[in-house]
Amino acid sequence: MAQIKNLEQINQRIKQLNSDLDSIIDSGVLLALQKYQLAYERAIFNKDFSVNESGYLKSTHGNYAKAVSISSAMSGRIEGVAKKHFDQYAIIGNLSIDFANSIGIKTSIEFSDVSAISRLKKIDFSSLYAQSEILDNEIKKQLVNAIALKANLKTTVNNLAENLLGAGNKEGQLARYADTYMRTSLFGLNNAVDHEIYDTMGGDSATAEYLYAGPILDKRIRPFCQSHVGKVFTKKEIETFPLENRSGLNPYLFPGGWNCRHKLILSLKD
């Protein structure tokens, strides 16, 4: 079974793969979250809070009730964002299979064969939902405080947009979270498919070795990845990665930790 030996060729293929993954994520879950945050801002504006003639919030029971009811109106929308995220799974998984074939690792595995999918979906949904609840609670807290202080409604909503929901060039709290967590998750999914393929080829053996491959001259590269890329590691060495890079993440899925753009590729013996 032939495998590409030229590290530069492998790295170029990974660079293209990373670019494809970024485009999928940017046009998928990140865009969906930006729309969700905009809808959240509109929901606050359209809540018809009671204000005085100068636009300052009145400290009434009705206003407090409206402040705490906004998040429940948005709960169904976050499930739509999660669905958008999960729709990308198959696209990303198939990119992994195509990548393996392109570097000489031939496989008959299909995306539907990948056992990690169900578990990753549960983790991703739980994490996204938990983050949306954190956002809900912070918005409720700030609205309730604004009502108690009889703050200006327009200024209050603008502050929420600026600090939590994204305004101008800012991403907003959920989009910032997704840019790290969801991007890391989908890159990890891509690597999970890799390793399901490798396990059918001896990758689960205690003596298996892996090449740390990917971008070398990249503005995003971190010292840990820079010192490891291009080298071959045993499984025992790989298991120390989470401690060394201080991420605590599965090193086979996230070799360099959060937002890692490198791969561990099974080193095949001819």
C-alpha positions as CSV (number, residue, x, y, z in Angstrom):
1,M,0.0,0.0,0.0
2,A,1.7,3.2,-1.2
3,Q,1.7,6.4,0.8
4,I,3.0,9.8,-0.2
5,K,6.4,10.3,1.3
6,N,6.8,13.9,0.3
7,L,5.9,15.9,3.4
8,E,5.5,19.1,1.4
9,Q,2.8,17.4,-0.8
10,I,1.0,16.2,2.3
11,N,1.2,19.6,3.9
12,Q,-0.2,21.3,0.8
13,R,-3.1,18.8,0.7
14,I,-3.8,19.6,4.4
15,K,-3.6,23.4,3.7
16,Q,-6.2,23.0,1.0
17,L,-8.4,20.8,3.2
18,N,-8.2,23.4,6.0
19,S,-9.2,26.1,3.6
20,D,-12.2,24.0,2.6
21,L,-13.1,23.3,6.2
22,D,-12.9,27.0,7.1
23,S,-15.2,27.9,4.2
24,I,-17.8,25.3,5.3
25,I,-17.7,26.5,8.9
26,D,-17.8,30.2,8.1
27,S,-20.8,29.8,5.7
28,G,-22.5,27.3,8.0
29,V,-22.7,27.5,11.8
30,L,-20.9,30.8,12.2
31,L,-23.3,32.5,9.8
32,A,-26.3,30.8,11.4
33,L,-25.2,32.1,14.8
34,Q,-24.7,35.6,13.5
35,K,-28.3,35.5,12.2
36,Y,-29.4,34.1,15.6
37,Q,-27.8,37.0,17.4
38,L,-29.4,39.5,15.1
39,A,-32.8,37.9,15.6
40,Y,-32.2,38.1,19.4
41,E,-31.4,41.8,19.1
42,R,-34.6,42.4,17.1
43,A,-36.6,40.3,19.7
44,I,-35.5,42.7,22.4
45,F,-36.3,45.8,20.3
46,N,-39.8,44.4,19.5
47,K,-40.7,43.4,23.1
48,D,-42.6,46.7,23.5
49,F,-41.1,47.6,26.9
50,S,-42.9,50.4,28.7
51,V,-40.9,53.6,28.7
52,N,-41.5,57.2,29.6
53,E,-41.7,60.0,27.1
54,S,-37.8,60.3,27.1
55,G,-37.3,56.6,26.3
56,Y,-36.3,55.5,29.7
57,L,-37.5,52.1,31.0
58,K,-40.2,52.1,33.7
59,S,-39.6,49.9,36.7
60,T,-42.8,47.8,36.3
61,H,-43.8,44.2,36.9
62,G,-44.8,44.1,33.2
63,N,-41.3,45.1,32.1
64,Y,-39.6,42.5,34.3
65,A,-41.9,39.8,33.0
66,K,-41.0,40.8,29.4
67,A,-37.2,40.8,30.2
68,V,-37.3,37.2,31.5
69,S,-39.6,35.9,28.7
70,I,-37.3,36.8,25.7
71,S,-35.0,33.8,26.0
72,S,-37.9,31.3,25.9
73,A,-38.9,32.8,22.6
74,M,-35.4,32.2,21.2
75,S,-35.0,28.6,22.5
76,G,-36.4,27.0,19.3
77,R,-34.0,29.0,17.1
78,I,-30.9,27.6,18.8
79,E,-32.0,24.1,17.7
80,G,-32.1,25.4,14.2
81,V,-28.5,26.6,14.6
82,A,-27.5,23.1,15.9
83,K,-29.2,21.5,12.9
84,K,-27.1,23.7,10.6
85,H,-24.0,22.6,12.4
86,F,-24.9,18.9,12.1
87,D,-25.7,19.2,8.4
88,Q,-22.0,19.9,7.9
89,Y,-20.9,16.6,9.5
90,A,-21.3,14.5,6.3
91,I,-19.6,17.1,4.1
92,I,-16.6,17.3,6.5
93,G,-16.5,13.5,6.9
94,N,-16.4,12.9,3.2
95,L,-13.6,15.5,2.8
96,S,-11.6,13.3,5.2
97,I,-12.2,10.2,3.1
98,D,-11.2,12.1,0.0
99,F,-8.1,13.4,1.8
100,A,-7.0,9.9,2.8
101,N,-7.4,8.6,-0.7
102,S,-5.4,11.6,-2.1
103,I,-2.3,10.8,0.0
104,G,-2.4,7.1,-0.9
105,I,-4.4,5.7,2.1
106,K,-7.1,3.8,0.3
107,T,-10.2,3.0,2.2
108,S,-13.7,1.6,1.6
109,I,-15.1,3.3,4.8
110,E,-18.0,5.6,4.2
111,F,-19.1,8.5,6.4
112,S,-22.1,6.5,7.7
113,D,-19.6,3.9,9.1
114,V,-18.0,6.3,11.5
115,S,-18.9,5.3,15.0
116,A,-18.0,8.6,16.7
117,I,-20.7,10.6,14.9
118,S,-23.6,10.1,17.4
119,R,-21.4,10.8,20.4
120,L,-19.9,14.0,18.9
121,K,-23.4,15.3,18.0
122,K,-24.5,14.9,21.7
123,I,-21.4,16.7,22.9
124,D,-21.8,19.5,20.4
125,F,-25.5,20.1,21.0
126,S,-25.0,20.0,24.8
127,S,-22.2,22.5,24.6
128,L,-24.0,24.9,22.2
129,Y,-27.2,24.8,24.3
130,A,-25.3,25.4,27.5
131,Q,-23.6,28.4,25.9
132,S,-26.9,29.8,24.6
133,E,-28.3,29.5,28.2
134,I,-25.3,31.5,29.5
135,L,-26.1,34.2,26.9
136,D,-29.8,34.1,27.9
137,N,-29.0,34.5,31.6
138,E,-26.6,37.4,30.9
139,I,-29.1,39.2,28.7
140,K,-31.9,38.8,31.3
141,K,-29.6,40.0,34.1
142,Q,-28.6,43.1,32.2
143,L,-32.2,43.9,31.1
144,V,-33.5,43.4,34.7
145,N,-30.7,45.7,36.0
146,A,-31.6,48.3,33.3
147,I,-35.2,48.2,34.3
148,A,-34.4,48.6,38.0
149,L,-32.1,51.6,37.2
150,K,-34.7,53.0,34.8
151,A,-32.1,53.2,32.0
152,N,-32.6,54.4,28.5
153,L,-34.0,51.5,26.4
154,K,-32.2,52.3,23.2
155,T,-28.8,52.6,25.0
156,T,-29.5,49.4,26.8
157,V,-30.2,47.4,23.6
158,N,-27.2,49.0,21.9
159,N,-25.0,47.9,24.8
160,L,-26.3,44.4,24.6
161,A,-25.7,44.4,20.9
162,E,-22.2,45.7,21.3
163,N,-21.1,43.5,24.2
164,L,-23.1,40.3,23.8
165,L,-24.9,40.0,20.5
166,G,-22.3,41.5,18.1
167,A,-22.3,44.9,16.5
168,G,-20.3,46.3,13.7
169,N,-17.3,44.1,13.2
170,K,-17.7,42.2,16.5
171,E,-18.8,38.6,16.4
172,G,-20.9,38.5,19.6
173,Q,-20.6,36.1,22.5
174,L,-22.0,33.0,20.8
175,A,-20.2,33.6,17.5
176,R,-16.9,34.1,19.4
177,Y,-17.5,30.8,21.2
178,A,-18.4,29.0,18.0
179,D,-15.3,30.4,16.3
180,T,-13.2,28.5,18.8
181,Y,-15.3,25.5,20.0
182,M,-17.3,24.7,16.9
183,R,-14.4,25.2,14.6
184,T,-12.2,22.9,16.8
185,S,-15.1,20.4,17.0
186,L,-15.5,20.1,13.2
187,F,-11.7,19.9,12.6
188,G,-11.8,17.2,15.3
189,L,-14.6,15.4,13.5
190,N,-12.4,15.5,10.3
191,N,-9.6,13.9,12.3
192,A,-12.0,11.3,13.9
193,V,-12.8,10.0,10.5
194,D,-9.1,9.8,9.7
195,H,-8.5,7.6,12.7
196,E,-11.5,5.3,12.1
197,I,-9.8,4.7,8.7
198,Y,-6.4,4.2,10.3
199,D,-7.8,1.7,12.9
200,T,-8.7,-0.6,10.0
201,M,-5.1,-0.5,8.9
202,G,-3.2,-1.2,12.1
203,G,-3.5,2.3,13.6
204,D,-5.0,0.9,16.8
205,S,-1.8,-1.2,17.4
206,A,0.4,-0.2,20.3
207,T,3.4,-0.1,17.9
208,A,1.7,2.3,15.4
209,E,3.5,5.5,14.6
210,Y,2.1,8.8,13.3
211,L,3.4,11.7,11.3
212,Y,2.6,15.2,12.7
213,A,1.6,17.0,9.5
214,G,0.2,20.3,8.3
215,P,1.1,23.9,8.0
216,I,4.7,24.9,8.7
217,L,4.9,28.6,7.8
218,D,1.4,29.7,8.9
219,K,0.5,32.8,10.9
220,R,-1.7,30.7,13.1
221,I,0.9,28.1,14.0
222,R,1.8,27.9,17.7
223,P,5.1,26.9,19.3
224,F,3.9,23.4,20.2
225,C,2.9,22.6,16.6
226,Q,6.0,24.2,15.2
227,S,8.2,22.0,17.2
228,H,6.3,18.8,16.3
229,V,5.3,19.2,12.6
230,G,7.2,16.9,10.2
231,K,8.2,14.5,12.9
232,V,7.0,10.9,13.6
233,F,5.7,9.9,17.0
234,T,4.8,6.7,18.8
235,K,1.4,6.4,20.5
236,K,3.1,6.7,23.9
237,E,4.6,10.0,22.9
238,I,1.3,11.2,21.4
239,E,-0.5,10.5,24.7
240,T,1.7,13.2,26.4
241,F,0.5,15.9,24.0
242,P,-2.6,17.1,26.0
243,L,-0.3,17.8,29.0
244,E,2.4,19.4,26.9
245,N,0.1,21.8,25.1
246,R,-2.1,22.3,28.2
247,S,-5.4,21.6,26.3
248,G,-6.5,18.3,27.9
249,L,-8.0,17.4,24.5
250,N,-7.8,14.1,22.7
251,P,-4.4,14.3,20.9
252,Y,-5.6,12.2,17.9
253,L,-8.4,14.6,17.2
254,F,-6.7,17.8,18.3
255,P,-2.9,17.2,18.2
256,G,-2.0,20.8,19.1
257,G,-5.0,21.6,21.2
258,W,-7.8,24.2,20.6
259,N,-8.1,25.4,17.0
260,C,-5.3,23.1,15.9
261,R,-5.0,22.8,12.1
262,H,-2.6,19.8,12.0
263,K,-3.2,16.1,11.6
264,L,-1.6,12.9,12.9
265,I,-1.2,10.7,9.8
266,L,-0.6,6.9,10.2
267,S,2.9,6.1,9.1
268,L,2.7,3.1,6.9
269,K,5.5,0.6,6.6
270,D,6.1,-0.6,3.1
